[in-house]
Amino acid sequence: MKTRTERPAPPPSTTSAKSTSASAAPESAPAAEQKPAQDRFQFTSGSSVRESGVALNPLLLNRYGPLGYFGPLGPFGPLGERGPVGKNQWNPSEYVSGFDWSGFARMIQQSNGPLSEAGPLGPNGPLSGYDALDWIPPDGHGLKAGGSFGVLGPLGPLGPLGPLGALGPAGATGYKADEAGNFVDAQGQVQRTADVPYQGETRRHELFESYTEAQAGVMKDNDTSFMVQGGIARPGGSDTFRFTSNQDQWVTALVVPEQSRMSPSEAMGEVAVSMWTGFEPGMLNEPIQKNFDNFDLDILDKDGKVLASSSLKDMADWVQLKVPAGTELQARVRLKDKVTEQGATTEVPYRLMVVGSTERFQTLDADGPQVRNRR
């Protein structure tokens, strides 16, 4: 269920005892004191990357870099309202999933289309090259799950399993998205999965829906493949959405502010100066804090205990969490600061995206100080 409060949310817990995943030894506690595997979680977040010290690299992780609001995770990038998915006339999703064309989609699939074996989810797609990402800096596995750039990798919202892929609102299923964001077929039946051939077998994938805030808030069977276009009235308010991981997998969650006081051209100018000079031009006038609404992100267990958080004020907030099958989770979006102009009855808009890696990607290949353990 979705809950809303206008009271300030409690700060994320920082006193939880540390533990490790089933494949790693505990840091200090004897093996007999280990928690059961289903109670242990490993994660990387925007905050843990910043705290690890690797964020001090000015070429990779400054606030004008790929993890900042000016990069692909920000409101000007492909995941924002100017991208393919949205409710505006310029968003392709309004037309791609604006009516049912599932019959034609099946024909395309049989002709090496996006949901065929030759597509992005097949053996020649980006997921098949996952093991080749071992050389990515700064930690050697940067784009893999748990890496400093894991949110940018193929298992995150920019990858083929996310909102921009063949399973999403601008994808190739041919299903119509109703007013709430559910995919429905020609008979009006809600569809939640799609089958993709893969080297003689069939792999079933969860569709990636773009739900309204109201729909996501009442769902009791939501999975780990969806996004929410929501809004919060004023700082201190929060929205919470429940979902369940149906597989052993990594789950990535990202919150994106939809609006900015800066225009895209002004943002490009800031980035250009940073790239050419190596300096952050906004260090003096603090354009991030003055021009972007600040949302924080928490991942909680089914009882409301905080498992992982990200609360940066000048970069994107995201969490990448390793969970066992059957884990019930909650994503809580908190509005910390509002800088864009809103009407008296208008909420500050955001986008929450949740992407599951599937059970085929569940190991922790990355290591380093950005990886946290919590139980």
N, C-alpha and C positions, 0 to 999 in steps of 0.2 A: 504494500500500500504506500501511497505518497503521504508524507506529513509535511506540514508547513508551520513555521513559527516565525514571528517577527522579533523574537528575543534573541540576543547574541548566542550563537552556538558555543558549547563548551570547547575549550582548546583540546587539540588532539592529545591523547595520552602519551606521555614520554617515560613512563615508569614501568611499562610492561617488560617482563623478563625476556631475555633473548633466548632463542633456540634456533635450530637449523632444520633444513629439509631432511627427508628420509635418506637422501644420498650423501649427506655431509655430516661430519662429526661435530658435536657441540663444541663451543669455544672453551667452556670451562666446566660445565656441569658433567658429572659422570653419566655414562650411557643409561644407567638404571633410572635416572631422573628425567629422561627425555619424554616429552609429550608424545601421545600417539600421532601418527602422520597426519590424520585429518585435522588436528588442532594446531599444526605448525604452518607458518606462512613465510615465504621469502618474497621480497618486493624491491623494486627500484622506483623512485619517484623523482619529480622535478626537484623537490627539496633535498632529497638524498644525494642527487648528482651535484647540486650546488654545495652541500655540506662536505662532500668528499674531497673538495679541493680541485678536482679536475676542471670545474667550472671557471677557474681562474685563467684558463687558457684563452687569450683574447681572440685568437683566430677561429676557435671552434665553438666556444660556449659563452661568448658575451651576449648581452641582451639584444644585439642586432644580428645574432647568428641564427642557426637553424632551429634552435629551441626557444627563441624569443618570439614576441608578438609580431615582429616584422617578417618572420619566416613562415613556412608552410603550416605551422600550427596556430597561427594568429588569425585575426578577423579578416585580413587582406588575402589570406591564402585560399587554397582549394577547398578547405573544410569550412570556410566562413560563408556568409550569405551571398557573396559574389561568386561562389563556386557552383558546381553542378546541382547540388541538393538544396532545396528551399521551397518557399511558398510564393516567390516573386515571379513575375512574368519572364525574367531573364534566366531563371533556373531551368535547365533541361529536364530535371525530374518532373516538373509540372506537366510536361508533354509525354515523356517516356513512360511514366506510370500514371498518366492521366486517364487512360482507358485500357481495357483488356485486349491484349494482342498475343495471348499465350499460345494460340494455335500457330501463329506465324513464328513465335519464338521456338517452338518445337522443331519447325522446319529448319530454322537457322542452326539449331543445335546439331541436327543431322548433317549439316553442311559445314562442319568445322567452325561453328560459331563460338561466342564467348563462353557458353556453358558446355561445350564439347571437350573432348580430350585434348584438342589443339588449343584450347583457351587458357586463360591465366590461372585456372585451378587445376590444369593438367600437368603431366610430367615435364613439360617444357616451359611452364610458367615460372613466375618469380619465386614461388615457394620451393620449387625444386632446387634452386640455387642457394638455399638457406645455409647449408654447411660451408659454402664458399665465402661467408662473411667473416671468417676468423681473422682477417687481416685489418679490419676496420679499427682505426684509432678512436678514442685515446686509450682504451683498455684492451685492445686486441679483439674484442667481440662487440664493438660498439653498437651495431645494428641488430644484434641478436637479443632475444628475450633476456631481460635483466641487465643489458648493457646501458652505457650512458646515453646512447642514442636509440635505445630499444623502441621508443615511441615513434621514431621515424622509419623503422624497419618494416619488413614485409608482414610482420604479425600485428602491426599497429593500424591505426585508422587510415593511414595513407596507402596501405597494402590492399591486395585483392580480396581480403575478407571484410574490408571496411565499407564505409558509405559510398566510396567512389568506384567500387568494384562491380562485378557482374551480378552480385547478389543484392545490390542496393536499389534505391529508388530511381537511379539513372542507369540501371543495369539491363540485363538481358532475359529476365524471367518472363516478361510479357504480362505480368499480373498488374491489375489496377490497384492503386493505393486509395483506400477510402478516406473519409474526412478525418478519421482518428489516426491514420497511418498504417492500418492493417493491409496486407496484400490479400486480395480476393480474386478468385478465378471467375470464369464466365457465368458460373452458377451461383456466384455470391458467397462461396465457401472460403473461409479464411485459410490461407496457405502459410506455413511457417518454415518449410524446408524445400530444398531443391536437390535432385540427384545429378551427379556429374560422373561420367565414365572415366575410369583411370586404369589403364593397362589391364583390361580384362575384368575389373571389378567396378562396383558402383560406390561412390563416396557420397554420403548425404551431408549437406551443409545447411546450417541455419541461415535463413534469409536475413538481410539487414534492413530493418524497418526504420522509418523516420516517424516516431510517434509524437502526438501532441502531449503536452504536459499532463492533461487530464487523463488521457488513455494510459500512459506509462505509470501514472500514479495509482491506478486501480487494478493493474494487472497482477495476478497471483501466480502466473506461470511464465513470466518473462525469462528469456534466456540471455546469453552473453553476446548478442549480435543485434544492436539497436542504437538509435540516437534519440534524443529528446530536444525539441525546441521549446524552451521554457523561459520564464522570467521571474524576477524577484523584485518586490516593491521598493525596499529600502535596505541600506546596510544593516547587518545583524540578522536578516531573514535568511531562510534556507529552504531548499527542496530536497526531499529524500525519495529515492526510487529503489524498489526491491527487485532482485533478479537471482537466478540460480545457475550455477555452472553444471551442465549436464555431463561434463567430461573432466578427466584430469588434464589441466591445461593452464596456460598463462592467460590472464585477463588484463586487457589494457583499457584504462578509462582516461578520458581527456575532457577538460572543460574549456570552451572557447568563447570569449566575449564577442557578441555580434557587432557591436558598434564602437566607433572611435571618434574623438574630436578632430583627429587628423584626417585629411583626405588621402587617398592612395598615392597621389603625386608627392605630397609632403612626406609620406612614409618612405617612398622610393628615394627621395632626396637625402633623408637621414641615413638610409642604408648605404647609398652611394658614397657619402662622405666617410662613413665608417670603413668601407672597403678600400677606398683609395688612400686614406691616411693611416689606418690601423688604430685610430682612436674612436672613442664613443662620443659623437658630437653632442649628445644629450646630457653629458655629465654635468653641465652647468645649469641647464633649464629643466632637467628631469622630465623629458617628454613622455616617458612610459607612465609614470604615476599621474601626470596631468592629462593624459589623452586616452587612457584605456580604463574601462571598468575593471575592477579587481575581484575576481571570483576565486575562492579556495575550494579544494576538493578533498573529501574524506571517503575512504572505503571502510565500511563497518560490517561486522558479522550480523547474523539474524537477530541477535539480542541487543544490538546497538553499540557493541564494543568497537572502538576504533582499531583497525588493523594497519592502515597505512594512510598517510596524508601528504598533500603538497600545498604549500601556502606561500608561494613566491609573489612578490608585488611587481616584478618587472620582466617576468618570463612566463611561459605557458605552464599551467599546473596539470600534471598527469601522474598516474600510478600504473605500474605494471606488476601484477601480483600472481604468484603461482598458487593454484588451489586444487584440491582433490575433487573428484566427481561428487555431485550432490551438495556442494557447498552453497549455502544461502547467504547472499551478500546484499548490502545496501550501498548505493552511491549517494553521497550527500554533497550538494553544491551550496556554497555559502557566499553571499555577497558581502565583501568586506568594505569596499569603497566604490562609490558611484561618482563618475566625472562627466558622463554624457548627459545631455539635456533630455529629460523625459517629462511628459505631461503629468498632471496631478493624478490621473488614474492609470497611467502607463507603467508597466513593470520594466525593469532593466533586463534586456534579453540576453540569453546565453544558449550555447549548444553543448550538450553532454553526449559523448560518444563512448560506447562500450564495445570492445571487440575481443572475442575469444579466439585463441590460436588453433583450436581443435586438439584432440588427443595425440595427434601426430607430432606435435611440438610441445613437449612438457618438461624437457630437461633444462637444467641451468648450465648453459655453456659459458656464460659470462661470469666473471668474478671481479673482485675489486671492492674498494671502500664504498661504492655507491649502492651495493647490495645490502639490504637489511634483513634481519630475521626477527620474527615476532610470533608470539603464541598467545 
